[in-house]
């Protein structure tokens, strides 16, 4: 952990403690003031990463219950949200994909098909990152599996460390698997957390197919095309075709075949949830259970007990629970009024409201990272809907459009993690992020607005 992060965490924690102790603040009651102080402490610990993400969640539970800031049903509401169990599902699937070697196989098949030239390798890498979005809800997990495979491909193509082509391949892998994941409901923690908060606070359950219809045809497709073009232009390189070796594809194992059947079944049920109405979380959890069944699944139960890192699950539970506590305390309307003072939502001005939502999300994410936006912004969805004259579902969906803006790598933790795994400099990562954000704001966001209007989202 870097020294600046320690200083930021310590300063933020001190501010939170002071706010908690001197409660009530002007304009807030005692409970709201203490929840505000606790939020500053917990979010700062999450954002800086100075401790395990699970610890702030435990602190949240303890302080809320100890001081009676919310009832137990609200405090632990994250455990009842489908989004938390979707994250749990991702942990099991991620382990199964890694242990069976299926992830390695899928990546190698795509990279073998497109990897005979630098341009082909970029296209294959982007497609591999996109395909992984359907297999693993966690962006971190996708980066952890995909980046080592892309590094191996770069080595095979003669793109040694420091070569622009190597940087381009890794940037293509990271940005494609993170950014395109925002257009797929279970493929990004910020989206999953927002979905969980929407279910917990408003009783709104988001479904896979309608969500993808709204986000993928324009934003998702343009994202893949833009990332491919940026990787080729910013990090232009070439490889010696004669030096490219054949990538050996080993025979299928029984575990790989069983896991493939499970994942295909889960994906089929996810994409048809508008027909059967079952939440993606419970479909995924069912698949995860099958994965560890003796003589049926792809991994043994011992691996689930010993090799799974459940920290992302606890983190997601904490994020959702914090949003519920903020809403129950009455703090959300106070924060909302402060944000509204600097914004100008106006009924009937859909384009202006659309741009304002992007700006609000980006401003909050610049301080808390994308993971910290949902607990603060989702509880205000009803107020924003009233002021903007939108359905509340549209406001919830509009949270997602701000996730694509990246001003610096720390804003989106999986981007930073992927770059670090690939040993890419902060300068190159920032360059890629800024160029991408310009394209998104100038081209993709306006086209998305037109698509949303055509679908009738603002009426």
ZAKE-335042 format. One line per 8 residues: number of its first residue (from 1); their letters; for each residue x, y, z of C-alpha. Coordinates in Angstrom, 3 decimals, always signed. Example, Ala and Ser with C-alpha at 12.3 -4.5 7.8 and 13.67 -1.06 7.14 Angstrom:
BEGIN
1> AS> +12.300,-4.500,+7.800 ~ +13.670,-1.060,+7.140
This chain:
BEGIN
1> XXXXXXXX> +0.000,+0.000,+0.000 ~ +1.414,+3.391,-1.016 ~ +2.118,+6.085,+1.546 ~ -0.324,+8.623,-0.035 ~ -3.135,+6.072,+0.300 ~ -2.311,+5.631,+3.987 ~ -2.416,+9.388,+4.537 ~ -5.730,+9.730,+2.684
9> XXXXXXXX> -7.237,+6.846,+4.657 ~ -6.017,+8.237,+7.977 ~ -7.246,+11.774,+7.220 ~ -10.639,+10.581,+5.976 ~ -11.081,+8.276,+8.968 ~ -10.264,+11.132,+11.347 ~ -12.804,+13.382,+9.626 ~ -15.413,+10.636,+9.840
17> XXXXXXXX> -14.715,+10.058,+13.531 ~ -15.006,+13.790,+14.287 ~ -18.317,+13.998,+12.428 ~ -19.555,+10.912,+14.278 ~ -18.541,+12.248,+17.716 ~ -19.796,+15.842,+17.389 ~ -23.193,+14.786,+15.986 ~ -25.627,+16.309,+15.267
25> XXXXXXXX> -24.357,+18.532,+12.467 ~ -26.252,+21.613,+11.414 ~ -29.273,+20.584,+9.371 ~ -29.013,+16.888,+10.314 ~ -30.290,+14.895,+13.243 ~ -28.040,+12.727,+15.414 ~ -28.644,+9.495,+13.486 ~ -28.074,+11.076,+10.057
33> XXXXXXXX> -24.901,+12.803,+11.258 ~ -23.485,+9.614,+12.710 ~ -24.346,+7.673,+9.554 ~ -22.541,+10.366,+7.555 ~ -19.432,+10.050,+9.725 ~ -19.541,+6.264,+9.504 ~ -19.976,+6.451,+5.726 ~ -16.857,+8.614,+5.399
41> XXXXXXXX> -14.859,+6.119,+7.460 ~ -16.086,+2.996,+5.672 ~ -15.915,+4.389,+2.126 ~ -12.402,+5.808,+2.687 ~ -11.188,+2.394,+3.847 ~ -12.800,+0.741,+0.825 ~ -11.439,+3.282,-1.644 ~ -7.844,+3.406,-0.405
49> XXXXXXXX> -7.597,-0.355,+0.049 ~ -5.456,+0.093,+3.149 ~ -7.219,-2.883,+4.764 ~ -9.118,-5.888,+3.453 ~ -12.484,-4.811,+1.939 ~ -14.207,-7.175,+4.358 ~ -13.047,-5.231,+7.445 ~ -14.974,-1.988,+6.713
57> XXXXXXXX> -18.091,-4.114,+6.211 ~ -17.674,-5.677,+9.654 ~ -17.047,-2.219,+11.143 ~ -20.239,-0.990,+9.488 ~ -22.308,-3.822,+10.957 ~ -20.829,-3.380,+14.428 ~ -21.189,+0.405,+14.705 ~ -24.705,+0.522,+13.259
65> XXXXXXXX> -25.969,-2.133,+15.650 ~ -23.973,-0.870,+18.652 ~ -25.339,+2.671,+18.365 ~ -28.785,+1.697,+17.100 ~ -28.481,+3.622,+13.840 ~ -30.744,+1.176,+11.973 ~ -32.675,-2.027,+12.698 ~ -31.045,-5.379,+11.972
73> XXXXXXXX> -33.297,-5.957,+8.960 ~ -31.807,-2.848,+7.353 ~ -28.246,-3.289,+8.608 ~ -27.893,-6.785,+7.177 ~ -30.115,-6.246,+4.127 ~ -27.139,-6.886,+1.841 ~ -27.341,-10.585,+2.633 ~ -30.889,-10.753,+1.308
81> XXXXXXXX> -30.127,-8.927,-1.941 ~ -29.770,-11.014,-5.072 ~ -26.775,-8.912,-6.166 ~ -24.686,-10.193,-3.258 ~ -25.427,-13.791,-4.172 ~ -24.587,-13.043,-7.781 ~ -21.136,-11.999,-6.592 ~ -20.919,-15.224,-4.584
89> XXXXXXXX> -21.818,-17.113,-7.747 ~ -19.021,-15.348,-9.599 ~ -16.506,-16.511,-6.999 ~ -17.497,-20.160,-7.464 ~ -17.588,-19.934,-11.255 ~ -14.240,-18.144,-11.291 ~ -12.632,-20.895,-9.255 ~ -14.202,-23.602,-11.429
97> XXXXXXXX> -13.089,-21.930,-14.657 ~ -9.564,-21.586,-13.326 ~ -9.258,-25.057,-11.758 ~ -10.657,-26.937,-14.753 ~ -8.622,-24.965,-17.284 ~ -11.727,-23.950,-19.249 ~ -10.790,-20.267,-19.100 ~ -7.376,-21.014,-20.527
105> XXXXXXXX> -8.944,-23.068,-23.305 ~ -11.460,-20.402,-24.330 ~ -8.836,-17.671,-24.403 ~ -6.391,-19.808,-26.380 ~ -9.017,-20.774,-28.945 ~ -9.867,-17.130,-29.604 ~ -6.270,-15.995,-29.576 ~ -5.211,-18.832,-31.878
113> XXXXXXXX> -7.916,-17.881,-34.345 ~ -7.047,-14.170,-34.460 ~ -3.464,-14.014,-33.230 ~ -1.396,-14.413,-36.417 ~ -0.891,-10.644,-36.716 ~ -0.872,-7.715,-34.309 ~ -4.238,-6.452,-35.526 ~ -5.653,-9.968,-35.334
121> XXXXXXXX> -4.259,-10.422,-31.834 ~ -5.931,-7.183,-30.729 ~ -9.297,-8.274,-32.174 ~ -8.988,-11.699,-30.563 ~ -8.053,-10.192,-27.221 ~ -11.027,-7.808,-27.269 ~ -13.388,-10.645,-28.149 ~ -11.896,-12.845,-25.426
129> XXXXXXXX> -12.433,-10.066,-22.895 ~ -16.036,-9.706,-24.028 ~ -16.756,-13.460,-23.923 ~ -15.343,-13.645,-20.399 ~ -17.993,-11.101,-19.315 ~ -20.637,-13.807,-19.733 ~ -18.650,-16.345,-17.746 ~ -17.455,-14.299,-14.758
137> XXXXXXXX> -19.375,-11.463,-13.077 ~ -16.203,-10.106,-11.442 ~ -14.043,-7.745,-13.532 ~ -11.148,-8.418,-11.178 ~ -11.478,-12.155,-11.741 ~ -11.614,-11.743,-15.511 ~ -8.454,-9.626,-15.480 ~ -6.693,-12.123,-13.220
145> XXXXXXXX> -7.319,-14.949,-15.711 ~ -7.058,-13.057,-18.999 ~ -3.945,-10.932,-18.422 ~ -1.500,-13.856,-17.908 ~ -2.820,-15.444,-21.116 ~ -2.382,-12.210,-23.053 ~ +1.155,-11.845,-21.688 ~ +1.901,-15.366,-22.911
153> XXXXXXXX> +0.514,-14.450,-26.334 ~ +2.671,-11.302,-26.441 ~ +5.748,-13.380,-25.633 ~ +4.867,-15.847,-28.376 ~ +4.505,-12.980,-30.861 ~ +7.884,-11.576,-29.883 ~ +6.382,-8.514,-28.208 ~ +8.778,-8.216,-25.295
161> XXXXXXXX> +8.226,-6.067,-22.222 ~ +8.259,-2.394,-23.123 ~ +7.123,-2.947,-26.723 ~ +4.137,-0.846,-27.752 ~ +2.370,-3.921,-29.078 ~ +2.584,-5.643,-25.714 ~ +1.091,-2.579,-24.038 ~ -1.668,-2.470,-26.657
169> XXXXXXXX> -2.612,-6.119,-26.109 ~ -2.831,-5.698,-22.345 ~ -4.790,-2.439,-22.603 ~ -7.179,-4.088,-25.073 ~ -7.723,-6.993,-22.664 ~ -8.261,-4.809,-19.593 ~ -10.522,-2.178,-21.140 ~ -12.593,-4.643,-23.167
177> XXXXXXXX> -13.370,-6.991,-20.285 ~ -14.104,-4.135,-17.847 ~ -15.888,-1.573,-20.036 ~ -17.930,-3.964,-22.160 ~ -18.998,-5.694,-18.943 ~ -21.041,-2.630,-17.997 ~ -23.497,-3.486,-20.783 ~ -24.130,-6.963,-19.301
185> XXXXXXXX> -26.119,-7.089,-16.047 ~ -24.061,-9.535,-13.934 ~ -20.637,-8.542,-15.355 ~ -19.612,-5.603,-13.148 ~ -19.736,-5.065,-9.392 ~ -20.968,-1.405,-9.614 ~ -23.892,-2.561,-11.756 ~ -24.566,-5.533,-9.502
193> XXXXXXXX> -24.513,-3.297,-6.424 ~ -26.892,-0.839,-8.074 ~ -29.214,-3.710,-8.972 ~ -29.086,-4.993,-5.408 ~ -29.817,-1.553,-3.984 ~ -32.700,-1.079,-6.431 ~ -34.212,-4.363,-5.294 ~ -33.625,-3.609,-1.618
201> XXXXXXXX> -34.850,+0.001,-1.659 ~ -37.521,+0.111,-4.376 ~ -38.470,-3.504,-5.006 ~ -37.289,-3.204,-8.616 ~ -35.696,-6.378,-9.999 ~ -33.557,-5.861,-13.096 ~ -33.561,-8.608,-15.712 ~ -30.754,-9.779,-17.977
209> XXXXXXXX> -32.328,-9.463,-21.437 ~ -34.041,-6.033,-21.088 ~ -30.876,-4.633,-19.495 ~ -28.719,-5.897,-22.361 ~ -31.183,-4.589,-24.956 ~ -30.854,-1.122,-23.457 ~ -27.069,-1.038,-23.089 ~ -25.404,-3.403,-25.552
217> XXXXXXXX> -26.666,-2.662,-29.111 ~ -25.155,+0.851,-29.067 ~ -22.933,+1.355,-26.035 ~ -21.599,-2.201,-25.869 ~ -20.863,-2.577,-29.582 ~ -19.327,+0.899,-29.877 ~ -17.215,+0.194,-26.798 ~ -15.691,-2.909,-28.366
225> XXXXXXXX> -15.023,-1.131,-31.657 ~ -13.538,+1.946,-29.962 ~ -11.226,-0.040,-27.692 ~ -10.002,-2.067,-30.669 ~ -9.278,+1.101,-32.663 ~ -7.582,+2.877,-29.742 ~ -5.325,-0.109,-29.029 ~ -4.246,-0.262,-32.674
233> XXXXXXXX> -3.702,+3.495,-33.032 ~ -2.137,+4.421,-29.687 ~ +0.111,+1.346,-29.481 ~ +0.789,+0.576,-33.127 ~ +3.202,-2.329,-33.662 ~ +3.837,-5.338,-35.863 ~ +5.002,-8.914,-35.406 ~ +7.181,-11.292,-37.390
241> XXXXXXXX> +4.695,-13.801,-38.813 ~ +7.391,-16.416,-39.361 ~ +8.192,-16.387,-35.625 ~ +4.623,-17.065,-34.510 ~ +4.395,-20.610,-33.087 ~ +1.335,-22.835,-33.144 ~ -0.732,-22.724,-29.955 ~ -1.299,-26.271,-28.753
249> XXXXXXXX> -4.879,-27.101,-27.761 ~ -5.019,-30.099,-25.416 ~ -7.906,-32.626,-25.320 ~ -11.019,-31.793,-23.331 ~ -11.246,-33.135,-19.797 ~ -14.396,-34.445,-18.137 ~ -14.400,-31.494,-15.720 ~ -14.241,-29.005,-18.598
257> XXXXXXXX> -17.135,-30.681,-20.365 ~ -19.320,-30.688,-17.245 ~ -18.507,-27.055,-16.475 ~ -19.301,-26.068,-20.058 ~ -22.737,-27.685,-19.805 ~ -23.411,-25.881,-16.507 ~ -22.307,-22.491,-17.851 ~ -24.293,-22.861,-21.062
265> XXXXXXXX> -27.405,-23.771,-19.064 ~ -26.920,-20.791,-16.724 ~ -26.361,-18.431,-19.653 ~ -29.460,-19.737,-21.428 ~ -31.570,-19.134,-18.325 ~ -30.038,-15.693,-17.830 ~ -30.891,-14.610,-21.361 ~ -34.483,-15.885,-21.093
273> XXXXXXXX> -35.304,-14.501,-17.656 ~ -37.969,-12.283,-19.214 ~ -39.868,-15.505,-19.921 ~ -39.549,-17.344,-16.610 ~ -39.047,-14.332,-14.274 ~ -36.366,-15.962,-12.105 ~ -33.703,-13.539,-10.856 ~ -30.206,-13.931,-12.400
281> XXXXXXXX> -28.859,-14.308,-8.854 ~ -30.823,-17.463,-8.109 ~ -30.073,-18.918,-11.533 ~ -26.366,-18.318,-10.971 ~ -26.466,-19.665,-7.431 ~ -28.145,-22.839,-8.662 ~ -25.378,-23.276,-11.206 ~ -22.729,-22.691,-8.548
289> XXXXXXXX> -24.291,-25.385,-6.357 ~ -24.259,-27.837,-9.255 ~ -20.576,-26.983,-9.819 ~ -19.613,-28.439,-6.434 ~ -21.969,-31.435,-6.301 ~ -20.067,-34.731,-5.957 ~ -19.746,-36.714,-9.212 ~ -21.769,-34.029,-11.022
297> XXXXXXXX> -19.973,-30.707,-10.763 ~ -16.667,-29.438,-12.057 ~ -14.809,-28.917,-8.759 ~ -14.815,-30.644,-5.388 ~ -16.322,-29.163,-2.243 ~ -12.889,-28.998,-0.619 ~ -11.776,-26.441,-3.211 ~ -14.789,-24.301,-2.359
305> XXXXXXXX> -13.750,-24.337,+1.299 ~ -10.006,-23.848,+0.859 ~ -9.413,-21.949,-2.386 ~ -12.294,-19.465,-2.584 ~ -11.707,-15.856,-1.558 ~ -15.070,-14.628,-0.296 ~ -13.872,-11.045,+0.245 ~ -15.670,-9.679,-2.881
313> XXXXXXXX> -18.920,-11.195,-1.584 ~ -18.574,-9.555,+1.837 ~ -17.605,-6.301,+0.115 ~ -20.756,-6.382,-2.027 ~ -22.903,-7.160,+1.020 ~ -21.379,-4.177,+2.818 ~ -21.937,-1.803,-0.098 ~ -25.617,-2.775,-0.400
321> XXXXXXXX> -26.172,-2.632,+3.356 ~ -24.579,+0.813,+3.570 ~ -26.987,+2.103,+0.935 ~ -29.929,+0.767,+2.929 ~ -28.643,+2.343,+6.157 ~ -28.144,+5.696,+4.410 ~ -31.690,+5.558,+3.043 ~ -33.226,+4.528,+6.378
329> XXXXXXXX> -31.404,+7.289,+8.283 ~ -32.769,+10.069,+6.090 ~ -29.248,+11.062,+5.045 ~ -29.867,+10.359,+1.356 ~ -32.340,+13.255,+0.884 ~ -29.854,+15.620,+2.555 ~ -27.036,+14.517,+0.260 ~ -29.423,+14.714,-2.654
337> XXXXXXXX> -30.358,+18.306,-1.911 ~ -26.659,+19.228,-1.860 ~ -26.067,+17.578,-5.232 ~ -29.217,+19.101,-6.676 ~ -27.930,+22.550,-5.681 ~ -25.096,+22.087,-8.182 ~ -27.168,+20.454,-10.900 ~ -30.020,+21.550,-13.080
345> XXXXXXXX> -32.398,+18.668,-13.758 ~ -35.446,+19.866,-15.647 ~ -38.570,+17.948,-16.731 ~ -38.714,+17.657,-20.503 ~ -35.012,+18.407,-21.047 ~ -34.027,+14.787,-21.484 ~ -30.719,+15.422,-23.231 ~ -29.639,+17.855,-20.558
353> XXXXXXXX> -30.723,+15.492,-17.786 ~ -28.891,+12.607,-19.475 ~ -25.662,+14.624,-19.571 ~ -26.176,+15.747,-15.980 ~ -26.453,+12.142,-14.802 ~ -23.118,+11.363,-16.476 ~ -21.540,+14.401,-14.807 ~ -22.937,+13.580,-11.361
361> XXXXXXXX> -21.815,+9.954,-11.537 ~ -18.352,+10.923,-12.785 ~ -17.947,+13.525,-10.049 ~ -18.820,+11.065,-7.299 ~ -16.706,+8.285,-8.864 ~ -13.736,+10.650,-9.023 ~ -13.757,+10.700,-5.230 ~ -15.123,+7.316,-4.195
369> XXXXXXXX> -14.289,+5.174,-7.322 ~ -17.120,+3.523,-9.232 ~ -17.648,+1.037,-6.405 ~ -18.646,+3.833,-4.034 ~ -21.244,+5.539,-6.241 ~ -24.161,+3.118,-5.949 ~ -24.547,+3.414,-2.137 ~ -24.669,+7.200,-2.416
377> XXXXXXXX> -26.617,+7.729,-5.634 ~ -29.102,+4.847,-5.792 ~ -31.067,+5.899,-2.670 ~ -31.661,+9.267,-4.390 ~ -33.145,+7.697,-7.525 ~ -36.729,+8.504,-6.545 ~ -35.919,+12.182,-5.891 ~ -34.012,+12.487,-9.175
385> XXXXXXXX> -36.871,+10.812,-11.041 ~ -39.324,+13.350,-9.628 ~ -37.181,+16.358,-10.554 ~ -36.171,+15.078,-14.014 ~ -39.640,+13.797,-14.869 ~ -38.296,+10.315,-15.650 ~ -39.490,+6.866,-14.579 ~ -37.422,+5.641,-11.636
393> XXXXXXXX> -36.206,+2.684,-13.731 ~ -34.662,+5.108,-16.236 ~ -32.830,+6.922,-13.440 ~ -31.449,+3.621,-12.177 ~ -30.320,+2.669,-15.674 ~ -28.762,+6.103,-16.132 ~ -26.380,+5.340,-13.242 ~ -24.598,+2.958,-15.574
401> XXXXXXXX> -23.777,+5.506,-18.269 ~ -21.445,+7.369,-15.909 ~ -19.322,+4.283,-15.269 ~ -17.669,+4.565,-18.673 ~ -15.872,+7.842,-17.907 ~ -12.347,+7.303,-16.588 ~ -10.229,+10.355,-15.812 ~ -7.502,+8.450,-13.963
409> XXXXXXXX> -6.932,+4.713,-13.359 ~ -7.732,+4.755,-9.622 ~ -11.305,+5.704,-10.526 ~ -12.023,+2.161,-11.786 ~ -10.129,-0.353,-9.607 ~ -10.262,-3.292,-12.092 ~ -8.590,-1.090,-14.732 ~ -5.769,-0.292,-12.327
417> XXXXXXXX> -5.484,-3.928,-11.219 ~ -5.309,-5.196,-14.797 ~ -2.650,-2.639,-15.683 ~ -0.605,-3.604,-12.630 ~ -0.891,-7.307,-13.477 ~ +0.379,-6.531,-16.970 ~ +3.118,-4.220,-15.659 ~ +1.791,-1.258,-17.650
425> XXXXXXXX> +2.814,+2.247,-16.565 ~ +0.339,+4.681,-15.054 ~ +1.067,+7.092,-17.912 ~ +0.022,+4.649,-20.643 ~ -3.048,+3.563,-18.681 ~ -4.090,+7.185,-18.143 ~ -3.540,+7.958,-21.835 ~ -5.782,+5.067,-22.852
433> XXXXXXXX> -8.435,+6.079,-20.317 ~ -8.536,+9.737,-21.347 ~ -8.699,+8.952,-25.062 ~ -11.459,+6.440,-24.403 ~ -13.423,+8.964,-22.297 ~ -13.241,+11.566,-25.069 ~ -14.673,+9.082,-27.574 ~ -17.370,+8.014,-25.135
441> XXXXXXXX> -18.504,+11.537,-24.265 ~ -18.312,+12.868,-27.825 ~ -19.759,+9.916,-29.739 ~ -21.017,+6.943,-27.761 ~ -23.021,+8.778,-25.058 ~ -24.996,+10.885,-27.586 ~ -25.758,+7.785,-29.655 ~ -26.851,+5.985,-26.489
449> XXXXXXXX> -29.224,+8.841,-25.703 ~ -30.816,+8.529,-29.151 ~ -31.182,+4.766,-28.638 ~ -32.772,+5.265,-25.206 ~ -35.199,+7.814,-26.609 ~ -36.143,+5.449,-29.450 ~ -36.868,+2.744,-26.826 ~ -39.133,+5.179,-24.958
457> XXX> -37.090,+5.267,-21.757 ~ -37.859,+8.920,-21.015 ~ -41.631,+8.769,-21.322
